[in-house]
Amino acid sequence: MRREGTIRKLNHRSHLTKIPPALVDLLRRHEPDVQAVAVAMRDVVLDEIGSCYETIFPFGQQISVLYSTTEKRMKDNICLMVVYRDHVNLMFPRGVDLKDPEGLLEGSGKAMRHVKMRLCADVDRPGVRQLIRQARKRRDLGKPARSLKKVSTTLKVKRVEKTATSWPRLF
């Protein structure tokens, strides 16, 4: 019951767009403090990049939310938010190219970098919004075929094919 009230409060605090019901349902499996960080991070991302394509990918206990400029969500990905059990990562596919004077970016991969958010206050750290703005201005991002007036949210769920029930295997 406590989690139910937490999501409802968070949805009223989200000043940009109402949290999609699919995301609300997925966030319910996380602790209230992680829910709050995820909603605050979503607000900051949408505040900085404006109208965009938001794609929600649930996998296991994690939730990945991609933000892109066009329907080609992977190619034109500005950033993504990944909700883990105890924290939220703001990830940048071309983070290696971003200027990071505050030293927020972590990671040692070829291109991907992330900023770890454990508390709601982490979302407001100096430099977080600047990183999102830089990622939004990448030259290789595509232009949308039609201009968006609002956030276009899609839930991508991996379909599990049901197999016909059979007798239990004994060997």
C-alpha positions in Angstrom: 0.0 0.0 0.0 2.9 2.3 0.7 4.2 2.0 -2.8 0.8 2.7 -4.3 0.7 6.1 -2.5 4.3 6.9 -3.5 3.6 6.4 -7.2 0.5 8.6 -6.9 2.5 11.4 -5.2 5.3 11.2 -7.8 2.8 11.4 -10.6 1.4 14.6 -9.2 4.8 16.1 -8.8 5.9 15.4 -12.3 5.5 18.8 -13.8 6.2 18.1 -17.5 4.1 15.2 -18.6 2.1 12.7 -16.8 4.1 9.5 -16.1 2.9 6.8 -18.6 0.8 4.1 -16.9 3.2 1.4 -18.2 6.2 3.1 -16.5 4.1 3.6 -13.3 3.3 -0.1 -13.3 7.0 -1.1 -13.9 8.3 1.3 -11.2 6.0 -0.3 -8.6 8.4 -3.2 -8.2 11.1 -0.8 -7.0 11.6 0.9 -3.6 10.0 4.4 -3.1 13.4 6.1 -3.1 14.4 4.6 -6.4 11.0 5.5 -7.9 11.5 9.1 -6.8 15.0 9.2 -8.4 13.6 7.7 -11.7 10.7 10.2 -11.9 13.0 13.2 -11.1 15.5 12.0 -13.7 12.8 11.6 -16.3 11.6 15.2 -15.5 15.1 16.6 -16.0 15.6 14.7 -19.2 12.3 15.8 -20.7 12.8 19.4 -19.5 16.2 19.5 -21.4 15.3 17.8 -24.6 11.7 18.6 -25.0 9.4 16.7 -27.3 11.0 13.3 -28.2 10.4 9.6 -28.6 10.5 7.8 -25.3 10.7 4.0 -25.4 10.4 1.8 -22.3 12.1 -1.6 -22.3 11.5 -3.7 -19.2 13.9 -6.6 -18.7 13.9 -8.6 -15.5 14.0 -6.2 -12.5 15.5 -3.4 -14.6 13.8 -0.8 -16.7 15.5 1.0 -19.6 14.0 4.2 -21.0 15.4 5.5 -24.3 15.0 9.1 -25.4 15.5 9.8 -29.2 14.9 12.4 -31.8 13.3 10.2 -34.4 11.5 6.9 -34.7 14.9 5.2 -35.1 15.3 4.9 -31.4 18.7 3.2 -31.3 20.4 5.2 -34.1 19.1 8.6 -32.9 19.4 7.9 -29.1 20.2 11.0 -27.1 20.4 9.3 -23.7 18.8 6.6 -21.8 17.8 6.0 -18.2 18.2 2.6 -16.6 16.4 1.9 -13.4 18.2 -0.7 -11.2 17.3 -2.2 -7.9 19.1 0.5 -5.8 20.0 3.3 -8.2 19.3 4.9 -11.6 21.9 5.4 -14.4 21.7 8.2 -16.9 23.6 6.8 -19.9 25.0 8.5 -23.0 25.6 6.3 -26.1 28.4 8.7 -27.2 29.4 9.8 -23.7 33.0 9.5 -24.6 32.6 12.6 -26.8 31.0 14.8 -24.1 32.8 17.5 -22.2 32.6 16.7 -18.5 34.2 19.5 -16.4 32.3 18.3 -13.3 33.7 14.7 -13.6 30.3 13.1 -13.4 30.7 10.5 -16.2 31.8 7.0 -15.4 32.6 4.0 -17.5 35.4 2.6 -19.5 33.7 1.3 -22.6 34.5 2.3 -26.2 31.7 5.0 -26.4 29.1 4.6 -23.6 29.4 6.7 -20.4 26.9 7.0 -17.5 26.1 9.1 -14.4 24.9 7.2 -11.4 22.0 8.6 -9.4 21.3 7.2 -5.9 19.4 10.1 -4.4 16.9 12.7 -5.8 19.5 15.3 -5.0 22.0 13.6 -7.4 19.7 14.6 -10.3 20.3 18.3 -9.6 24.1 18.1 -9.4 25.9 20.7 -11.4 26.7 19.4 -14.9 23.9 16.8 -15.3 21.7 19.1 -17.4 24.8 20.3 -19.3 25.6 16.7 -20.3 22.0 16.2 -21.6 22.1 19.4 -23.6 25.4 18.4 -25.2 24.1 15.0 -26.1 21.0 16.6 -27.6 23.2 18.8 -29.9 25.1 15.8 -31.4 25.6 16.4 -35.1 24.8 12.8 -36.1 21.3 12.8 -34.6 18.5 12.5 -37.2 15.7 15.0 -37.7 12.2 13.8 -37.1 10.0 13.3 -40.2 7.3 15.3 -38.5 7.7 17.7 -35.6 6.5 16.4 -32.3 4.3 18.5 -30.1 4.6 16.2 -27.1 6.5 13.2 -25.9 5.7 10.0 -27.8 5.9 7.0 -25.4 6.1 3.4 -26.5 6.4 0.2 -24.4 8.5 -2.5 -26.0 7.8 -5.9 -24.4 9.5 -9.1 -25.5 6.8 -11.5 -26.4 7.1 -14.9 -24.8 5.7 -17.7 -26.9 3.7 -20.2 -25.0 4.5 -23.8 -25.9 1.9 -26.5 -25.7 1.7 -28.2 -22.4 3.2 -31.6 -22.4 3.9 -34.3 -20.0 6.7 -33.5 -17.6 10.1 -34.7 -18.7 11.4 -37.5 -16.5 14.9 -37.8 -17.9 
